[in-house]
Amino acid sequence: MKGVKAKIYNASSPDELALVNGMRHFGFAFDDRDIDDNIVIKFKPNNSVLKYKLLHIIEFSSDRKRMSVIVRN
């Protein structure tokens, strides 16, 4: 697409970056957080906007070997 600049994401781990880039490959793009701290996702095939309320973040730990988020649709 000419003239359209893709967002460049930063992540705290290569796994997080791979997840966000994989999501973008399938038409979902993290856009922003709104004033109510909702996660705003754009779904490109039909230009819809999805919002998810971020309830809790469970940070990565070497014991669990994963990071988790709890959201409300």
PDB file of N, CA, C and O in Angstrom:
ATOM      1  N   MET A   1       0.835  -1.177   0.000  1.00  0.00           N
ATOM      2  CA  MET A   1       0.000   0.000   0.000  1.00  0.00           C
ATOM      3  C   MET A   1       0.881   1.241   0.000  1.00  0.00           C
ATOM      4  O   MET A   1       1.679   1.446   0.915  1.00  0.00           O
ATOM      5  N   LYS A   2       0.736   2.039  -0.998  1.00  0.00           N
ATOM      6  CA  LYS A   2       1.529   3.255  -1.099  1.00  0.00           C
ATOM      7  C   LYS A   2       0.993   4.298  -0.129  1.00  0.00           C
ATOM      8  O   LYS A   2      -0.215   4.490   0.006  1.00  0.00           O
ATOM      9  N   GLY A   3       1.921   4.963   0.540  1.00  0.00           N
ATOM     10  CA  GLY A   3       1.553   6.054   1.412  1.00  0.00           C
ATOM     11  C   GLY A   3       1.070   5.633   2.791  1.00  0.00           C
ATOM     12  O   GLY A   3       0.912   6.480   3.670  1.00  0.00           O
ATOM     13  N   VAL A   4       0.830   4.336   3.002  1.00  0.00           N
ATOM     14  CA  VAL A   4       0.376   3.872   4.302  1.00  0.00           C
ATOM     15  C   VAL A   4       1.571   3.334   5.064  1.00  0.00           C
ATOM     16  O   VAL A   4       2.263   2.426   4.603  1.00  0.00           O
ATOM     17  N   LYS A   5       1.800   3.902   6.228  1.00  0.00           N
ATOM     18  CA  LYS A   5       2.939   3.482   7.032  1.00  0.00           C
ATOM     19  C   LYS A   5       2.455   2.534   8.118  1.00  0.00           C
ATOM     20  O   LYS A   5       1.600   2.895   8.926  1.00  0.00           O
ATOM     21  N   ALA A   6       2.998   1.330   8.139  1.00  0.00           N
ATOM     22  CA  ALA A   6       2.618   0.346   9.147  1.00  0.00           C
ATOM     23  C   ALA A   6       3.233   0.732  10.485  1.00  0.00           C
ATOM     24  O   ALA A   6       4.342   1.263  10.549  1.00  0.00           O
ATOM     25  N   LYS A   7       2.489   0.455  11.549  1.00  0.00           N
ATOM     26  CA  LYS A   7       3.026   0.701  12.886  1.00  0.00           C
ATOM     27  C   LYS A   7       4.140  -0.294  13.160  1.00  0.00           C
ATOM     28  O   LYS A   7       4.087  -1.448  12.736  1.00  0.00           O
ATOM     29  N   ILE A   8       5.136   0.175  13.871  1.00  0.00           N
ATOM     30  CA  ILE A   8       6.218  -0.697  14.308  1.00  0.00           C
ATOM     31  C   ILE A   8       6.023  -0.913  15.802  1.00  0.00           C
ATOM     32  O   ILE A   8       5.986   0.036  16.586  1.00  0.00           O
ATOM     33  N   TYR A   9       5.898  -2.182  16.177  1.00  0.00           N
ATOM     34  CA  TYR A   9       5.639  -2.514  17.568  1.00  0.00           C
ATOM     35  C   TYR A   9       6.934  -2.812  18.302  1.00  0.00           C
ATOM     36  O   TYR A   9       7.888  -3.327  17.719  1.00  0.00           O
ATOM     37  N   ASN A  10       6.958  -2.483  19.583  1.00  0.00           N
ATOM     38  CA  ASN A  10       8.041  -2.856  20.484  1.00  0.00           C
ATOM     39  C   ASN A  10       7.459  -3.843  21.488  1.00  0.00           C
ATOM     40  O   ASN A  10       6.287  -3.744  21.852  1.00  0.00           O
ATOM     41  N   ALA A  11       8.274  -4.791  21.933  1.00  0.00           N
ATOM     42  CA  ALA A  11       7.802  -5.774  22.896  1.00  0.00           C
ATOM     43  C   ALA A  11       8.914  -6.097  23.875  1.00  0.00           C
ATOM     44  O   ALA A  11      10.095  -5.902  23.589  1.00  0.00           O
ATOM     45  N   SER A  12       8.514  -6.594  25.032  1.00  0.00           N
ATOM     46  CA  SER A  12       9.511  -6.946  26.038  1.00  0.00           C
ATOM     47  C   SER A  12      10.109  -8.322  25.802  1.00  0.00           C
ATOM     48  O   SER A  12      11.081  -8.698  26.456  1.00  0.00           O
ATOM     49  N   SER A  13       9.528  -9.084  24.858  1.00  0.00           N
ATOM     50  CA  SER A  13      10.098 -10.390  24.530  1.00  0.00           C
ATOM     51  C   SER A  13       9.830 -10.696  23.059  1.00  0.00           C
ATOM     52  O   SER A  13       8.894 -10.152  22.472  1.00  0.00           O
ATOM     53  N   PRO A  14      10.643 -11.561  22.462  1.00  0.00           N
ATOM     54  CA  PRO A  14      10.402 -11.959  21.063  1.00  0.00           C
ATOM     55  C   PRO A  14       9.065 -12.668  20.890  1.00  0.00           C
ATOM     56  O   PRO A  14       8.444 -12.567  19.832  1.00  0.00           O
ATOM     57  N   ASP A  15       8.612 -13.390  21.925  1.00  0.00           N
ATOM     58  CA  ASP A  15       7.321 -14.076  21.832  1.00  0.00           C
ATOM     59  C   ASP A  15       6.168 -13.088  21.716  1.00  0.00           C
ATOM     60  O   ASP A  15       5.252 -13.292  20.920  1.00  0.00           O
ATOM     61  N   GLU A  16       6.210 -12.017  22.508  1.00  0.00           N
ATOM     62  CA  GLU A  16       5.166 -10.996  22.433  1.00  0.00           C
ATOM     63  C   GLU A  16       5.139 -10.356  21.054  1.00  0.00           C
ATOM     64  O   GLU A  16       4.072 -10.149  20.476  1.00  0.00           O
ATOM     65  N   LEU A  17       6.306 -10.048  20.538  1.00  0.00           N
ATOM     66  CA  LEU A  17       6.387  -9.422  19.215  1.00  0.00           C
ATOM     67  C   LEU A  17       5.855 -10.363  18.136  1.00  0.00           C
ATOM     68  O   LEU A  17       5.155  -9.923  17.224  1.00  0.00           O
ATOM     69  N   ALA A  18       6.177 -11.644  18.231  1.00  0.00           N
ATOM     70  CA  ALA A  18       5.686 -12.622  17.259  1.00  0.00           C
ATOM     71  C   ALA A  18       4.167 -12.736  17.315  1.00  0.00           C
ATOM     72  O   ALA A  18       3.515 -12.862  16.278  1.00  0.00           O
ATOM     73  N   LEU A  19       3.606 -12.693  18.512  1.00  0.00           N
ATOM     74  CA  LEU A  19       2.154 -12.776  18.662  1.00  0.00           C
ATOM     75  C   LEU A  19       1.461 -11.577  18.017  1.00  0.00           C
ATOM     76  O   LEU A  19       0.483 -11.745  17.289  1.00  0.00           O
ATOM     77  N   VAL A  20       1.957 -10.381  18.276  1.00  0.00           N
ATOM     78  CA  VAL A  20       1.343  -9.169  17.713  1.00  0.00           C
ATOM     79  C   VAL A  20       1.507  -9.142  16.194  1.00  0.00           C
ATOM     80  O   VAL A  20       0.570  -8.780  15.482  1.00  0.00           O
ATOM     81  N   ASN A  21       2.668  -9.513  15.694  1.00  0.00           N
ATOM     82  CA  ASN A  21       2.864  -9.536  14.240  1.00  0.00           C
ATOM     83  C   ASN A  21       2.033 -10.630  13.584  1.00  0.00           C
ATOM     84  O   ASN A  21       1.536 -10.436  12.474  1.00  0.00           O
ATOM     85  N   GLY A  22       1.871 -11.770  14.241  1.00  0.00           N
ATOM     86  CA  GLY A  22       1.003 -12.824  13.715  1.00  0.00           C
ATOM     87  C   GLY A  22      -0.444 -12.377  13.663  1.00  0.00           C
ATOM     88  O   GLY A  22      -1.166 -12.677  12.712  1.00  0.00           O
ATOM     89  N   MET A  23      -0.865 -11.654  14.698  1.00  0.00           N
ATOM     90  CA  MET A  23      -2.213 -11.102  14.744  1.00  0.00           C
ATOM     91  C   MET A  23      -2.425 -10.140  13.570  1.00  0.00           C
ATOM     92  O   MET A  23      -3.475 -10.155  12.927  1.00  0.00           O
ATOM     93  N   ARG A  24      -1.431  -9.316  13.305  1.00  0.00           N
ATOM     94  CA  ARG A  24      -1.532  -8.362  12.190  1.00  0.00           C
ATOM     95  C   ARG A  24      -1.615  -9.090  10.847  1.00  0.00           C
ATOM     96  O   ARG A  24      -2.322  -8.646   9.942  1.00  0.00           O
ATOM     97  N   HIS A  25      -0.893 -10.206  10.717  1.00  0.00           N
ATOM     98  CA  HIS A  25      -0.916 -11.003   9.484  1.00  0.00           C
ATOM     99  C   HIS A  25      -2.331 -11.491   9.156  1.00  0.00           C
ATOM    100  O   HIS A  25      -2.690 -11.623   7.986  1.00  0.00           O
ATOM    101  N   PHE A  26      -3.132 -11.758  10.194  1.00  0.00           N
ATOM    102  CA  PHE A  26      -4.493 -12.253   9.996  1.00  0.00           C
ATOM    103  C   PHE A  26      -5.541 -11.145  10.020  1.00  0.00           C
ATOM    104  O   PHE A  26      -6.735 -11.425  10.120  1.00  0.00           O
ATOM    105  N   GLY A  27      -5.103  -9.886   9.929  1.00  0.00           N
ATOM    106  CA  GLY A  27      -6.035  -8.777   9.764  1.00  0.00           C
ATOM    107  C   GLY A  27      -6.367  -8.008  11.021  1.00  0.00           C
ATOM    108  O   GLY A  27      -7.122  -7.038  10.956  1.00  0.00           O
ATOM    109  N   PHE A  28      -5.830  -8.405  12.172  1.00  0.00           N
ATOM    110  CA  PHE A  28      -6.076  -7.697  13.418  1.00  0.00           C
ATOM    111  C   PHE A  28      -4.875  -6.818  13.728  1.00  0.00           C
ATOM    112  O   PHE A  28      -3.734  -7.266  13.618  1.00  0.00           O
ATOM    113  N   ALA A  29      -5.117  -5.582  14.112  1.00  0.00           N
ATOM    114  CA  ALA A  29      -4.008  -4.685  14.427  1.00  0.00           C
ATOM    115  C   ALA A  29      -4.283  -3.983  15.749  1.00  0.00           C
ATOM    116  O   ALA A  29      -5.314  -3.330  15.913  1.00  0.00           O
ATOM    117  N   PHE A  30      -3.345  -4.123  16.699  1.00  0.00           N
ATOM    118  CA  PHE A  30      -3.451  -3.365  17.942  1.00  0.00           C
ATOM    119  C   PHE A  30      -3.353  -1.896  17.578  1.00  0.00           C
ATOM    120  O   PHE A  30      -2.407  -1.468  16.916  1.00  0.00           O
ATOM    121  N   ASP A  31      -4.340  -1.129  18.018  1.00  0.00           N
ATOM    122  CA  ASP A  31      -4.351   0.285  17.656  1.00  0.00           C
ATOM    123  C   ASP A  31      -3.898   1.153  18.826  1.00  0.00           C
ATOM    124  O   ASP A  31      -2.999   1.981  18.675  1.00  0.00           O
ATOM    125  N   ASP A  32      -4.512   0.968  19.980  1.00  0.00           N
ATOM    126  CA  ASP A  32      -4.218   1.873  21.087  1.00  0.00           C
ATOM    127  C   ASP A  32      -4.953   1.396  22.328  1.00  0.00           C
ATOM    128  O   ASP A  32      -5.622   0.363  22.322  1.00  0.00           O
ATOM    129  N   ARG A  33      -4.810   2.166  23.379  1.00  0.00           N
ATOM    130  CA  ARG A  33      -5.666   2.021  24.559  1.00  0.00           C
ATOM    131  C   ARG A  33      -6.470   3.307  24.654  1.00  0.00           C
ATOM    132  O   ARG A  33      -5.927   4.400  24.492  1.00  0.00           O
ATOM    133  N   ASP A  34      -7.757   3.176  24.915  1.00  0.00           N
ATOM    134  CA  ASP A  34      -8.580   4.382  24.999  1.00  0.00           C
ATOM    135  C   ASP A  34      -8.540   4.961  26.409  1.00  0.00           C
ATOM    136  O   ASP A  34      -7.824   4.463  27.278  1.00  0.00           O
ATOM    137  N   ILE A  35      -9.312   6.008  26.622  1.00  0.00           N
ATOM    138  CA  ILE A  35      -9.289   6.725  27.899  1.00  0.00           C
ATOM    139  C   ILE A  35      -9.739   5.836  29.063  1.00  0.00           C
ATOM    140  O   ILE A  35      -9.354   6.083  30.206  1.00  0.00           O
ATOM    141  N   ASP A  36     -10.546   4.810  28.789  1.00  0.00           N
ATOM    142  CA  ASP A  36     -11.022   3.880  29.821  1.00  0.00           C
ATOM    143  C   ASP A  36     -10.113   2.668  29.966  1.00  0.00           C
ATOM    144  O   ASP A  36     -10.477   1.694  30.624  1.00  0.00           O
ATOM    145  N   ASP A  37      -8.932   2.720  29.356  1.00  0.00           N
ATOM    146  CA  ASP A  37      -7.932   1.652  29.397  1.00  0.00           C
ATOM    147  C   ASP A  37      -8.380   0.385  28.669  1.00  0.00           C
ATOM    148  O   ASP A  37      -7.878  -0.704  28.949  1.00  0.00           O
ATOM    149  N   ASN A  38      -9.324   0.526  27.736  1.00  0.00           N
ATOM    150  CA  ASN A  38      -9.698  -0.597  26.879  1.00  0.00           C
ATOM    151  C   ASN A  38      -8.614  -0.807  25.830  1.00  0.00           C
ATOM    152  O   ASN A  38      -7.981   0.147  25.380  1.00  0.00           O
ATOM    153  N   ILE A  39      -8.409  -2.045  25.451  1.00  0.00           N
ATOM    154  CA  ILE A  39      -7.499  -2.367  24.354  1.00  0.00           C
ATOM    155  C   ILE A  39      -8.299  -2.222  23.061  1.00  0.00           C
ATOM    156  O   ILE A  39      -9.340  -2.860  22.901  1.00  0.00           O
ATOM    157  N   VAL A  40      -7.830  -1.405  22.158  1.00  0.00           N
ATOM    158  CA  VAL A  40      -8.544  -1.142  20.902  1.00  0.00           C
ATOM    159  C   VAL A  40      -7.834  -1.885  19.783  1.00  0.00           C
ATOM    160  O   VAL A  40      -6.647  -1.672  19.534  1.00  0.00           O
ATOM    161  N   ILE A  41      -8.583  -2.769  19.104  1.00  0.00           N
ATOM    162  CA  ILE A  41      -8.068  -3.588  18.011  1.00  0.00           C
ATOM    163  C   ILE A  41      -8.847  -3.243  16.747  1.00  0.00           C
ATOM    164  O   ILE A  41     -10.076  -3.177  16.772  1.00  0.00           O
ATOM    165  N   LYS A  42      -8.147  -3.025  15.659  1.00  0.00           N
ATOM    166  CA  LYS A  42      -8.818  -2.807  14.372  1.00  0.00           C
ATOM    167  C   LYS A  42      -8.778  -4.100  13.571  1.00  0.00           C
ATOM    168  O   LYS A  42      -7.731  -4.735  13.447  1.00  0.00           O
ATOM    169  N   PHE A  43      -9.944  -4.487  13.023  1.00  0.00           N
ATOM    170  CA  PHE A  43     -10.046  -5.660  12.174  1.00  0.00           C
ATOM    171  C   PHE A  43     -10.149  -5.162  10.742  1.00  0.00           C
ATOM    172  O   PHE A  43     -11.189  -4.661  10.314  1.00  0.00           O
ATOM    173  N   LYS A  44      -9.044  -5.311  10.005  1.00  0.00           N
ATOM    174  CA  LYS A  44      -8.911  -4.656   8.701  1.00  0.00           C
ATOM    175  C   LYS A  44      -9.869  -5.150   7.616  1.00  0.00           C
ATOM    176  O   LYS A  44     -10.324  -4.327   6.822  1.00  0.00           O
ATOM    177  N   PRO A  45     -10.208  -6.451   7.530  1.00  0.00           N
ATOM    178  CA  PRO A  45     -11.070  -6.866   6.416  1.00  0.00           C
ATOM    179  C   PRO A  45     -12.389  -6.108   6.311  1.00  0.00           C
ATOM    180  O   PRO A  45     -12.857  -5.847   5.203  1.00  0.00           O
ATOM    181  N   ASN A  46     -13.001  -5.747   7.446  1.00  0.00           N
ATOM    182  CA  ASN A  46     -14.257  -4.992   7.361  1.00  0.00           C
ATOM    183  C   ASN A  46     -14.188  -3.650   8.094  1.00  0.00           C
ATOM    184  O   ASN A  46     -15.216  -3.018   8.337  1.00  0.00           O
ATOM    185  N   ASN A  47     -12.974  -3.218   8.443  1.00  0.00           N
ATOM    186  CA  ASN A  47     -12.737  -1.931   9.111  1.00  0.00           C
ATOM    187  C   ASN A  47     -13.513  -1.758  10.415  1.00  0.00           C
ATOM    188  O   ASN A  47     -13.889  -0.641  10.772  1.00  0.00           O
ATOM    189  N   SER A  48     -13.752  -2.857  11.124  1.00  0.00           N
ATOM    190  CA  SER A  48     -14.440  -2.744  12.405  1.00  0.00           C
ATOM    191  C   SER A  48     -13.431  -2.498  13.523  1.00  0.00           C
ATOM    192  O   SER A  48     -12.240  -2.769  13.372  1.00  0.00           O
ATOM    193  N   VAL A  49     -13.917  -1.990  14.626  1.00  0.00           N
ATOM    194  CA  VAL A  49     -13.091  -1.720  15.799  1.00  0.00           C
ATOM    195  C   VAL A  49     -13.605  -2.588  16.937  1.00  0.00           C
ATOM    196  O   VAL A  49     -14.797  -2.587  17.244  1.00  0.00           O
ATOM    197  N   LEU A  50     -12.700  -3.322  17.552  1.00  0.00           N
ATOM    198  CA  LEU A  50     -13.030  -4.187  18.676  1.00  0.00           C
ATOM    199  C   LEU A  50     -12.394  -3.612  19.927  1.00  0.00           C
ATOM    200  O   LEU A  50     -11.254  -3.149  19.894  1.00  0.00           O
ATOM    201  N   LYS A  51     -13.133  -3.640  21.038  1.00  0.00           N
ATOM    202  CA  LYS A  51     -12.596  -3.132  22.297  1.00  0.00           C
ATOM    203  C   LYS A  51     -12.694  -4.221  23.349  1.00  0.00           C
ATOM    204  O   LYS A  51     -13.702  -4.917  23.469  1.00  0.00           O
ATOM    205  N   TYR A  52     -11.615  -4.344  24.105  1.00  0.00           N
ATOM    206  CA  TYR A  52     -11.555  -5.324  25.183  1.00  0.00           C
ATOM    207  C   TYR A  52     -11.126  -4.606  26.450  1.00  0.00           C
ATOM    208  O   TYR A  52     -10.139  -3.870  26.449  1.00  0.00           O
ATOM    209  N   LYS A  53     -11.863  -4.818  27.529  1.00  0.00           N
ATOM    210  CA  LYS A  53     -11.530  -4.210  28.810  1.00  0.00           C
ATOM    211  C   LYS A  53     -10.423  -5.041  29.453  1.00  0.00           C
ATOM    212  O   LYS A  53     -10.597  -6.233  29.704  1.00  0.00           O
ATOM    213  N   LEU A  54      -9.291  -4.405  29.716  1.00  0.00           N
ATOM    214  CA  LEU A  54      -8.166  -5.069  30.357  1.00  0.00           C
ATOM    215  C   LEU A  54      -8.448  -5.165  31.851  1.00  0.00           C
ATOM    216  O   LEU A  54      -8.538  -4.149  32.541  1.00  0.00           O
ATOM    217  N   LEU A  55      -8.590  -6.404  32.352  1.00  0.00           N
ATOM    218  CA  LEU A  55      -8.906  -6.609  33.759  1.00  0.00           C
ATOM    219  C   LEU A  55      -7.675  -6.872  34.604  1.00  0.00           C
ATOM    220  O   LEU A  55      -7.572  -6.389  35.731  1.00  0.00           O
ATOM    221  N   HIS A  56      -6.729  -7.649  34.053  1.00  0.00           N
ATOM    222  CA  HIS A  56      -5.551  -7.996  34.843  1.00  0.00           C
ATOM    223  C   HIS A  56      -4.438  -8.503  33.936  1.00  0.00           C
ATOM    224  O   HIS A  56      -4.696  -9.151  32.922  1.00  0.00           O
ATOM    225  N   ILE A  57      -3.201  -8.204  34.310  1.00  0.00           N
ATOM    226  CA  ILE A  57      -2.024  -8.719  33.609  1.00  0.00           C
ATOM    227  C   ILE A  57      -1.253  -9.602  34.577  1.00  0.00           C
ATOM    228  O   ILE A  57      -0.929  -9.181  35.688  1.00  0.00           O
ATOM    229  N   ILE A  58      -0.960 -10.819  34.156  1.00  0.00           N
ATOM    230  CA  ILE A  58      -0.101 -11.711  34.936  1.00  0.00           C
ATOM    231  C   ILE A  58       1.226 -11.731  34.193  1.00  0.00           C
ATOM    232  O   ILE A  58       1.342 -12.321  33.119  1.00  0.00           O
ATOM    233  N   GLU A  59       2.217 -11.084  34.771  1.00  0.00           N
ATOM    234  CA  GLU A  59       3.515 -10.914  34.118  1.00  0.00           C
ATOM    235  C   GLU A  59       4.204 -12.255  33.866  1.00  0.00           C
ATOM    236  O   GLU A  59       3.911 -13.253  34.524  1.00  0.00           O
ATOM    237  N   PHE A  60       5.112 -12.258  32.916  1.00  0.00           N
ATOM    238  CA  PHE A  60       5.908 -13.433  32.611  1.00  0.00           C
ATOM    239  C   PHE A  60       6.714 -13.827  33.842  1.00  0.00           C
ATOM    240  O   PHE A  60       7.251 -12.977  34.552  1.00  0.00           O
ATOM    241  N   SER A  61       6.787 -15.125  34.078  1.00  0.00           N
ATOM    242  CA  SER A  61       7.677 -15.613  35.137  1.00  0.00           C
ATOM    243  C   SER A  61       8.415 -16.842  34.603  1.00  0.00           C
ATOM    244  O   SER A  61       7.901 -17.567  33.751  1.00  0.00           O
ATOM    245  N   SER A  62       9.600 -17.059  35.106  1.00  0.00           N
ATOM    246  CA  SER A  62      10.378 -18.205  34.644  1.00  0.00           C
ATOM    247  C   SER A  62       9.751 -19.514  35.112  1.00  0.00           C
ATOM    248  O   SER A  62       9.985 -20.557  34.502  1.00  0.00           O
ATOM    249  N   ASP A  63       8.961 -19.479  36.183  1.00  0.00           N
ATOM    250  CA  ASP A  63       8.265 -20.696  36.632  1.00  0.00           C
ATOM    251  C   ASP A  63       7.130 -21.053  35.680  1.00  0.00           C
ATOM    252  O   ASP A  63       7.001 -22.209  35.276  1.00  0.00           O
ATOM    253  N   ARG A  64       6.306 -20.070  35.318  1.00  0.00           N
ATOM    254  CA  ARG A  64       5.172 -20.324  34.429  1.00  0.00           C
ATOM    255  C   ARG A  64       5.591 -20.366  32.962  1.00  0.00           C
ATOM    256  O   ARG A  64       4.968 -21.053  32.154  1.00  0.00           O
ATOM    257  N   LYS A  65       6.634 -19.639  32.626  1.00  0.00           N
ATOM    258  CA  LYS A  65       7.134 -19.521  31.249  1.00  0.00           C
ATOM    259  C   LYS A  65       6.071 -18.944  30.302  1.00  0.00           C
ATOM    260  O   LYS A  65       5.970 -19.334  29.138  1.00  0.00           O
ATOM    261  N   ARG A  66       5.290 -18.010  30.835  1.00  0.00           N
ATOM    262  CA  ARG A  66       4.288 -17.346  29.998  1.00  0.00           C
ATOM    263  C   ARG A  66       3.801 -16.076  30.682  1.00  0.00           C
ATOM    264  O   ARG A  66       3.995 -15.870  31.880  1.00  0.00           O
ATOM    265  N   MET A  67       3.172 -15.248  29.888  1.00  0.00           N
ATOM    266  CA  MET A  67       2.499 -14.049  30.368  1.00  0.00           C
ATOM    267  C   MET A  67       1.038 -14.216  30.004  1.00  0.00           C
ATOM    268  O   MET A  67       0.724 -14.811  28.973  1.00  0.00           O
ATOM    269  N   SER A  68       0.151 -13.709  30.821  1.00  0.00           N
ATOM    270  CA  SER A  68      -1.284 -13.838  30.537  1.00  0.00           C
ATOM    271  C   SER A  68      -1.968 -12.496  30.764  1.00  0.00           C
ATOM    272  O   SER A  68      -1.516 -11.674  31.562  1.00  0.00           O
ATOM    273  N   VAL A  69      -3.045 -12.299  30.058  1.00  0.00           N
ATOM    274  CA  VAL A  69      -3.894 -11.140  30.302  1.00  0.00           C
ATOM    275  C   VAL A  69      -5.330 -11.630  30.426  1.00  0.00           C
ATOM    276  O   VAL A  69      -5.732 -12.591  29.768  1.00  0.00           O
ATOM    277  N   ILE A  70      -6.083 -10.969  31.263  1.00  0.00           N
ATOM    278  CA  ILE A  70      -7.495 -11.285  31.416  1.00  0.00           C
ATOM    279  C   ILE A  70      -8.258 -10.071  30.909  1.00  0.00           C
ATOM    280  O   ILE A  70      -8.065  -8.952  31.384  1.00  0.00           O
ATOM    281  N   VAL A  71      -9.132 -10.314  29.932  1.00  0.00           N
ATOM    282  CA  VAL A  71      -9.902  -9.219  29.319  1.00  0.00           C
ATOM    283  C   VAL A  71     -11.383  -9.560  29.323  1.00  0.00           C
ATOM    284  O   VAL A  71     -11.775 -10.723  29.419  1.00  0.00           O
ATOM    285  N   ARG A  72     -12.187  -8.526  29.218  1.00  0.00           N
ATOM    286  CA  ARG A  72     -13.632  -8.710  29.076  1.00  0.00           C
ATOM    287  C   ARG A  72     -14.034  -8.194  27.707  1.00  0.00           C
ATOM    288  O   ARG A  72     -13.663  -7.089  27.311  1.00  0.00           O
ATOM    289  N   ASN A  73     -14.791  -9.001  26.992  1.00  0.00           N
ATOM    290  CA  ASN A  73     -15.260  -8.635  25.654  1.00  0.00           C
ATOM    291  C   ASN A  73     -16.504  -7.784  25.782  1.00  0.00           C
ATOM    292  O   ASN A  73     -17.070  -7.362  24.773  1.00  0.00           O
TER     293      ASN A  73
END
